[in-house]
Amino acid sequence: MQIYLARNNQQAGPYTLEQVNQMLADQQVLLTDLAWHQGMTEWKALGELTQGKLVYEPTGYVAPVSLNKTEPFSHPSTGASTNKAKQEVELASLPSRFLAKIIDLSFWLPASIILGLFLNNDQIQKLSSLQEQMLAKAQSNDVNQVLEIQSQMLALFPDHAWIAMFSYIFLMLAVQAYFLSKSGQSIGKKALKIKIVDEESNEKVSFLRVFVLRSILFIVIYRFLGLFAIVDLLFAFSKKRQTLHDKLVKTKVIK
């Protein structure tokens, strides 16, 4: 049986059952440490597996004849390798982050032109005329007329045009979600060889933080609060080069 242990998001192992029990007896591992081995569907605390005892006795397990010694399980916060990794982290430069953002935005441009691909010449001319009318009404602050013209513009686009546009948007969201959850990199960040990590541990960030909060939530905020985007960008000039959404989600971007 090969058992993996984890503490503070730092994984160690694999260890044999006998090695784990010996480390439990020597208090090199704790009942609060997480453990996983084949046959388990998720990580669980050692104390849950041992039912509070300092020995793990899984049902049906037969011990091997010989054992191999292993290095003690060390606390990650005091491990030399972890400290070294933290020292070697280099923040991503502002130009690289800006260029990565430009690359990401370029992949969204097709979503804005897909609808127009489904219009014929007459519809394009009609759309252009309606846009001129809406601009004139907007200048006269005639809100009702603006909304009516806007409805006429939207009605010009066939259903399959909307399906095509939203399909593309869904595809792009899925691709970005995959890359961000896997490596902390959007397409642009992957191209520039930079990534998003936790501001303290320098480890990969959860899907909730890196995609749902850091990306989707702030895209919605930018849509309705344009000034927020400027304030957000100004925060990138701080010592840790964290934008405002980095600070709120507790992330940073490194090379």
Secondary structure, DSSP 8 states (H G I E B T S, - for coil): --EEEEETTEEEEEE-HHHHHHHHHTTSS-TTSEEEETT-SS-EEHHHHHTTSSS---TT----S----------GGG-HHHHHHHHH--B--HHHHHHHHHHHHHTTHHHHHTGGGG--HHHHHHHHHHHHHHHHHHHTT-HHHHHHHHHHHHHTS-HHHHHHHHHHHHHHHHHHHHHHHHHS--HHHHHHT-EEEETTT-----HIIIIIIIIIIHHHHHHH-HHHHHHHHHGGGSTT---HHHHHHTEEEE-
